[in-house]
Amino acid sequence: MDVFLAEWDRGLELLISTKTFALASNPAEAMKNLPNRWEEFDGDLKNLRGRFPLAVIGALVVVPAATIRGTLPAFVDMMVKLTAPGRPWVNAYDAAAIVIADWDEAGGDMVPILNAHLSPDELPDELQPAQFFDSLLRRLFQRAPFSEHLAAREASLRAEGLDVATLDTAANITDAAMDER
């Protein structure tokens, strides 16, 4: 796995499986490899959900700019299906994202990301990277013990303009209950 968050007392909490089509210079080459990436994503999910049922699991794919010219719908279809809208989360990824990179226009350490140039009809909002990370964090906060990730929970509430006092009060109650044991 590429990106993960785990604690010895809780095990795997958050995982992002990434796949890339970065070296596919033409769309036909990327399409030829699409079924293999599907199988990899599906195998990862089945293996990890069985071992870590409460883990938050995301799928992220990086595709070349050439994908925009005709093959992007196939990638959108795959990533949406991996999240299994309408099905229980235990049978699906919690979130998925597509990052469209333009390596032909790369300069130095910077590679242009083209996602912002696409309409929701071309790339649905739920597959955009910002939505992807927000969704994964919300799920982590839902599944992780309330007393964990307090700084991240507070930062999230502040970013939404919400009062963090209720979070602090609840955390103190949880801590006090643990001290009594």
C-alpha positions in Angstrom: 0.0 0.0 0.0 1.1 3.5 -0.7 -0.2 5.7 2.0 -1.5 4.6 5.4 -2.1 5.5 9.0 -1.9 2.8 11.6 -1.5 2.6 15.4 -0.3 -0.5 17.2 -3.4 -0.5 19.5 -6.0 -0.1 16.7 -4.3 -1.4 13.6 -4.9 0.0 10.2 -7.1 3.1 10.3 -6.6 4.8 6.9 -5.2 3.5 3.7 -5.0 4.9 0.2 -4.2 2.5 -2.7 -2.7 4.3 -5.7 -2.3 3.3 -9.2 -0.8 5.2 -12.1 -1.0 5.3 -15.8 1.7 7.9 -16.0 3.8 6.1 -18.5 1.0 5.5 -20.9 1.8 7.8 -23.8 -1.4 7.2 -25.7 -4.9 6.6 -24.6 -5.1 3.1 -26.2 -2.2 2.0 -24.0 -3.9 3.2 -20.9 -7.2 1.5 -21.9 -5.3 -1.8 -22.4 -4.1 -1.7 -18.8 -7.4 -0.6 -17.2 -8.7 -4.2 -16.5 -5.4 -5.0 -14.7 -5.8 -1.9 -12.5 -9.4 -2.9 -11.8 -8.3 -6.4 -10.6 -5.6 -4.8 -8.4 -8.0 -2.4 -6.8 -10.6 -5.1 -6.3 -8.0 -7.5 -4.8 -6.6 -4.9 -2.5 -10.1 -4.1 -1.2 -11.2 -7.7 -0.6 -7.9 -8.5 1.2 -7.9 -5.3 3.4 -11.6 -5.2 4.3 -11.4 -8.7 5.5 -8.4 -8.0 7.7 -9.3 -4.4 8.8 -13.1 -4.0 8.6 -13.1 -0.6 10.2 -10.3 0.9 8.2 -11.0 3.8 5.9 -9.8 2.8 2.4 -9.5 5.1 -0.6 -8.5 4.5 -4.2 -6.6 7.1 -6.2 -5.5 6.8 -9.8 -3.2 9.2 -11.7 -3.7 9.4 -15.5 -2.0 11.4 -18.2 -3.5 14.4 -19.9 -4.1 12.4 -23.0 -6.9 10.6 -21.1 -9.1 13.6 -21.5 -9.3 13.0 -25.2 -11.7 10.1 -25.2 -10.8 7.6 -22.6 -11.6 9.5 -19.4 -15.2 8.1 -19.2 -13.8 4.6 -18.8 -11.7 5.7 -15.8 -14.6 7.6 -14.3 -16.8 4.5 -14.7 -14.2 2.3 -12.9 -13.6 4.6 -10.0 -17.3 5.3 -9.4 -18.0 1.5 -9.4 -15.2 1.0 -6.9 -17.1 3.2 -4.4 -20.3 1.1 -5.1 -22.9 3.9 -4.7 -25.9 2.5 -3.0 -24.1 -0.6 -1.6 -22.8 -1.1 1.9 -19.4 0.4 2.5 -17.9 -2.9 3.6 -18.1 -4.0 -0.1 -16.5 -0.8 -1.5 -13.8 1.8 -1.2 -14.8 4.7 1.0 -13.8 7.2 -1.6 -12.0 7.3 -5.0 -10.2 10.0 -7.0 -8.7 10.7 -10.4 -5.8 13.0 -10.8 -5.1 14.1 -14.4 -1.4 15.2 -14.8 0.2 16.8 -17.8 3.7 15.5 -17.9 4.3 17.1 -21.3 4.0 20.5 -19.7 6.0 19.7 -16.6 8.7 22.2 -15.6 11.3 21.4 -12.9 9.5 19.8 -10.0 6.0 21.0 -11.1 3.6 18.9 -13.0 0.3 20.6 -14.0 -2.8 19.0 -12.6 -5.7 19.5 -15.0 -8.7 18.5 -12.8 -9.9 22.0 -12.3 -10.3 22.5 -16.1 -12.9 19.8 -16.3 -16.7 20.1 -15.8 -18.6 17.9 -13.4 -20.0 16.1 -16.5 -16.4 15.1 -17.5 -15.1 14.4 -14.0 -17.7 14.2 -11.2 -17.1 16.2 -8.0 -16.9 13.0 -5.9 -13.8 12.0 -7.9 -11.9 15.2 -7.4 -8.9 15.1 -5.0 -10.3 17.7 -2.6 -13.5 15.8 -2.2 -11.6 12.6 -1.9 -9.5 13.7 1.1 -12.5 15.4 2.8 -14.5 12.2 2.5 -11.7 10.0 3.9 -11.2 12.3 6.9 -15.0 12.4 7.6 -15.1 8.6 7.5 -12.0 8.3 9.7 -13.6 10.6 12.3 -16.8 8.4 12.2 -14.9 5.1 12.7 -12.0 6.0 14.9 -12.5 6.2 18.7 -13.7 9.6 19.6 -10.7 10.3 21.8 -8.3 9.8 18.8 -7.2 12.4 16.3 -8.4 15.3 18.4 -6.1 17.9 16.7 -7.3 16.8 13.3 -11.0 16.9 14.4 -10.5 20.4 15.8 -8.8 21.6 12.7 -11.7 20.2 10.6 -14.3 22.0 12.8 -12.4 25.3 12.6 -12.1 25.0 8.8 -15.9 24.6 8.7 -16.3 27.6 11.0 -17.8 25.5 13.8 -17.2 25.7 17.5 -14.6 23.3 18.8 -15.8 23.6 22.5 -18.2 20.7 22.1 -15.3 18.5 20.9 -13.1 19.5 23.8 -15.9 18.8 26.3 -16.6 15.4 24.8 -12.9 14.5 24.7 -12.5 15.5 28.4 -15.5 13.3 29.3 -14.0 10.4 27.4 -10.6 10.9 29.0 -12.1 11.1 32.5 -14.0 7.9 31.9 -10.8 6.2 30.8 -9.0 7.5 34.0 -11.6 5.9 36.2 -11.0 2.5 34.9 
